[in-house]
Amino acid sequence: MKKTHKKQHTVPRSYLASWLEPLTPPGQTSAIHLVSKEDRSVRRKSPVKTFTETDRYTVHLKDGTRDLTVENALSQIEGDFQGVLRALRQKQTLLPLHRRKLAVFTAAMLGRSKRQGDWMLGQWKQVQDIVEQVERAHDAGTASSEEMADFLTNHHAHLVVETVQTATPILLSMNLTIYTSDDPNGFINSDAPAVMCNPFAYKYPPQYRAPGFAQRDIEVTLPLTPNHFAMYSHGLPTFFYAALDKNMVDELNRRTAAFAEGHIISRTGEVNAHWFKTSEIPEDAWENITAEAQDILKSIQKLISDLSSHHRMRLIEDGGTGFT
């Protein structure tokens, strides 16, 4: 029996369609312009073949069955998003149903990030290694590590589901602004378009700069089309639609490019050097505080690291895994 839905998009094909080139060369099929972050080279590619991975969201059951429940749910979310786009293009006020569908789509895009998903899988595999060390050290069998291995086999599918369930209600509680642009190139896209960013994280010590929904200044952004860009924040409500000039559009594009893994998408094929510009360290950044204060913080960090290492060794010696 032929397997279906093997090639699965980490960035949906229907979503990428908004970035199709405005003019297609004679004899060619419509394509998007992929810009390499490494060398800024541009190449045309069909969205059908862009950002795909074999069975990324397929749940593999123990009897060998491929469960496509998550992949089919993502297809439904993508279809619902098309109705949101129609309302935005007509500059309508989004109905509560539209807002829910946009929040679900944004949450799904956070969970579908290949970069984030692969990093988290790596973290869990480190935990699995610790469990295996404990099992070997105490001749405790392999039941726990095998259970973890089964779970990690379907990690990406689980991550998407958990992110949608967790992030959607939070996004709905945040203020939503749709930025617009009439620039020919407009907002760019990328291989990791949903971005969670705290623009004031530079004030924190480096180890505390990871973004989180509980942070007062957290922002979640997602380019919706070359002419529409969504931003969720905890700030005061503003106008739902807000037109931006080219300078502000390029600044948001710089954020999208910064969080891309390897490629961005430019509707016209234009490449702007500003998108790749690195900011200078602000005067009020943590790095600029007094040397004495930094030494204190580094001492605290070393103490925490030493305690963590000690705890890990005790787990191995005592035969505990820290999981229940």
C-alpha positions in Angstrom: 0.0 0.0 0.0 1.4 3.4 -1.0 2.2 5.7 1.8 0.6 9.1 1.6 1.5 12.5 3.1 5.1 11.6 3.6 6.5 15.0 2.6 5.2 17.4 5.3 5.8 21.1 5.3 7.4 22.8 8.3 6.1 26.1 6.8 2.8 25.5 5.0 2.6 25.7 1.2 -0.7 27.6 1.2 0.9 30.2 3.6 4.0 30.5 1.4 1.7 31.2 -1.6 1.3 34.8 -0.6 5.0 35.3 -1.4 4.9 34.0 -4.9 6.8 36.2 -7.3 4.8 39.0 -8.9 6.1 38.2 -12.4 7.0 34.7 -13.5 9.5 34.2 -16.3 8.0 32.9 -19.6 7.9 29.1 -19.6 8.4 28.8 -15.9 6.0 27.9 -13.1 5.3 30.3 -10.2 8.0 30.3 -7.5 9.1 32.1 -4.4 12.5 33.7 -3.9 14.7 32.0 -1.3 17.5 34.2 0.1 20.4 32.4 1.8 21.4 33.9 5.2 24.9 32.7 4.7 25.8 34.4 1.4 22.6 36.3 0.5 22.3 34.5 -2.8 18.8 34.3 -4.3 17.2 31.3 -6.0 13.7 30.5 -7.2 11.9 27.5 -5.8 8.4 26.1 -5.9 6.6 26.4 -2.5 5.5 22.8 -3.1 9.1 21.6 -2.6 10.1 24.2 0.0 10.6 23.5 3.7 9.5 19.9 3.8 10.6 16.9 5.8 9.6 13.2 5.7 7.0 12.3 8.3 7.8 15.3 10.5 4.3 15.2 12.2 3.4 11.6 11.6 2.8 9.6 14.7 4.4 6.2 14.4 2.5 3.6 16.3 4.2 0.4 17.8 2.4 -1.8 15.2 4.0 0.2 12.4 0.9 2.2 11.5 1.5 5.8 10.4 -1.1 8.0 12.3 -1.7 11.2 10.3 -4.0 12.8 12.9 -1.7 15.7 13.6 -0.8 16.3 10.0 -4.5 16.4 9.1 -5.3 18.8 12.0 -2.5 21.1 10.7 -4.1 21.0 7.2 -7.4 22.1 8.8 -5.7 24.9 10.7 -4.1 26.1 7.4 -7.5 26.1 5.7 -9.1 28.1 8.5 -6.2 30.7 8.1 -7.2 31.3 4.5 -10.5 32.8 5.8 -8.6 35.1 8.1 -6.4 36.3 5.1 -9.5 37.1 3.1 -10.8 39.3 5.9 -7.4 41.1 6.3 -7.1 41.8 2.6 -10.5 43.5 2.7 -9.3 45.4 5.8 -12.3 44.1 7.9 -12.4 44.1 11.6 -11.7 40.5 12.6 -14.5 38.7 14.2 -13.9 36.7 17.4 -13.9 33.5 15.3 -11.2 35.0 13.0 -9.1 36.0 16.0 -9.3 32.5 17.4 -8.3 30.9 14.1 -5.4 33.4 13.7 -4.2 32.6 17.3 -4.4 28.9 16.6 -2.4 29.3 13.3 0.2 31.5 15.1 0.6 28.9 17.9 0.9 26.1 15.4 3.7 28.1 13.6 5.5 28.4 16.9 5.3 24.7 17.4 6.2 23.8 13.8 9.5 25.6 13.9 12.2 23.1 12.7 14.9 25.1 14.5 13.1 25.1 17.8 11.8 21.5 17.5 15.2 20.1 16.7 16.8 22.0 19.6 14.2 20.7 22.1 14.6 17.2 20.8 18.3 17.4 21.4 17.7 18.6 25.0 15.4 15.6 25.7 18.0 13.2 24.2 20.5 14.5 26.8 17.9 13.6 29.5 17.6 10.2 27.9 21.3 9.7 28.1 21.2 10.4 31.8 18.4 7.8 32.3 20.5 5.2 30.4 23.5 5.9 32.6 21.5 5.3 35.7 20.1 2.1 34.3 23.5 0.8 33.4 25.1 1.9 36.7 22.4 0.0 38.7 21.6 -2.8 36.3 18.0 -1.6 36.4 16.9 -2.8 33.0 16.0 -0.5 30.1 12.2 0.1 30.6 12.5 3.8 31.4 14.9 4.7 28.6 12.8 2.6 26.1 9.7 4.5 27.2 11.5 7.8 26.6 12.7 6.6 23.2 9.2 5.8 22.2 8.0 9.2 23.2 10.9 11.0 21.4 10.1 9.1 18.2 7.0 11.3 17.9 8.5 14.3 19.5 7.7 16.8 16.7 4.0 15.8 16.6 3.7 16.0 20.4 5.4 19.4 20.4 3.0 20.9 17.9 -0.1 19.7 19.8 1.2 20.9 23.1 2.2 24.3 21.7 -1.2 24.9 20.1 -3.0 23.9 23.4 -0.7 26.0 25.5 0.0 29.1 23.4 -3.5 29.7 21.8 -5.3 30.9 25.0 -2.3 33.1 25.9 -2.2 34.7 22.5 -5.9 35.4 22.7 -5.3 37.2 26.0 -2.7 39.5 24.4 -3.2 42.6 22.3 -3.1 42.0 18.6 -1.9 44.6 16.0 -1.9 44.1 12.3 0.8 46.2 10.7 0.3 46.9 7.0 2.6 48.0 4.2 2.1 49.0 0.5 5.8 48.6 -0.3 6.3 46.4 -3.4 8.4 43.9 -1.5 6.8 44.5 1.9 7.3 42.0 4.7 9.6 39.1 4.2 9.1 35.5 5.4 11.4 32.8 6.5 11.9 29.1 7.4 11.0 30.0 11.0 8.5 32.8 10.6 6.8 32.8 14.0 9.1 34.7 16.4 8.9 35.1 20.1 11.1 38.0 21.1 11.7 40.3 24.1 13.1 43.5 22.7 14.4 44.5 26.1 16.1 41.1 26.9 19.5 42.8 26.4 19.0 44.3 29.9 19.1 40.8 31.5 22.2 38.5 32.1 22.7 36.3 29.0 21.4 33.1 30.7 18.1 34.8 31.4 17.4 36.1 27.9 15.3 33.2 26.6 11.9 34.6 25.7 8.8 33.5 27.6 5.1 34.4 27.6 5.2 35.6 31.2 7.7 38.4 30.4 6.0 41.8 30.4 7.7 43.0 27.2 7.4 39.7 25.2 6.3 40.1 21.6 5.1 37.3 19.2 5.3 38.2 15.6 4.3 36.5 12.3 4.3 37.9 8.8 0.9 37.0 7.3 1.4 38.3 3.7 3.9 40.7 2.2 1.3 43.4 3.1 0.3 42.2 6.6 2.3 41.5 9.8 0.8 40.3 13.1 2.2 41.3 16.5 0.9 40.0 19.8 2.0 41.9 22.9 1.1 42.7 26.5 1.3 46.4 25.9 -1.6 48.8 25.8 -4.1 48.3 23.0 -3.4 50.3 19.9 -5.2 50.7 16.5 -5.9 47.2 15.1 -4.5 48.2 11.7 -1.4 50.3 11.7 0.3 51.4 8.4 4.1 51.4 8.5 6.7 53.3 6.4 9.5 51.4 4.7 12.0 52.0 7.5 9.7 50.4 10.1 9.0 47.5 7.7 12.7 46.9 7.2 13.1 46.9 11.0 10.5 44.2 11.4 12.1 42.3 8.5 15.4 42.5 10.3 13.8 40.6 13.2 12.3 38.0 10.9 15.7 37.5 9.2 17.6 37.3 12.6 15.5 34.4 13.8 15.5 32.5 10.5 17.5 29.3 10.5 19.0 29.4 7.0 16.7 31.2 4.5 14.3 34.1 4.2 11.7 34.7 1.5 11.6 38.0 -0.4 8.5 38.5 -2.6 10.3 40.4 -5.4 13.8 38.8 -4.9 15.1 42.1 -3.4 17.8 41.7 -0.7 18.2 44.6 1.7 21.5 44.8 3.7 19.5 46.3 6.7 17.8 42.9 7.2 21.2 41.4 8.2 22.5 44.3 10.2 23.7 43.5 13.7 22.8 46.0 16.4 25.3 47.7 18.6 25.1 46.9 22.4 22.8 49.6 24.0 24.2 51.7 26.8 21.8 50.2 29.3 22.7 46.6 28.3 23.7 44.1 31.1 27.2 43.9 29.5 27.7 47.6 30.4 27.0 47.4 34.1 29.9 47.6 36.5 32.5 44.9 36.6 31.9 44.3 40.3 28.2 43.6 39.7 29.1 41.2 36.8 31.5 39.4 39.1 28.8 38.8 41.7 26.3 37.5 39.0 29.0 35.2 37.6 29.7 33.8 41.1 26.0 33.1 41.5 25.9 31.4 38.1 28.9 29.2 38.9 27.3 28.2 42.2 24.1 27.2 40.5 26.1 25.2 37.9 28.1 23.4 40.6 24.9 22.5 42.4 23.4 21.2 39.2 26.4 19.0 38.5 26.4 17.7 42.0 22.7 16.9 41.8 23.3 15.0 38.5 26.0 12.8 40.0 23.8 12.1 43.1 21.0 10.9 40.7 23.4 8.5 39.0 24.8 7.2 42.3 21.4 6.9 44.0 19.7 5.3 41.0 17.1 8.1 40.7 16.1 9.8 37.5 14.3 12.7 38.9 11.1 11.7 37.0 8.0 10.2 38.4 
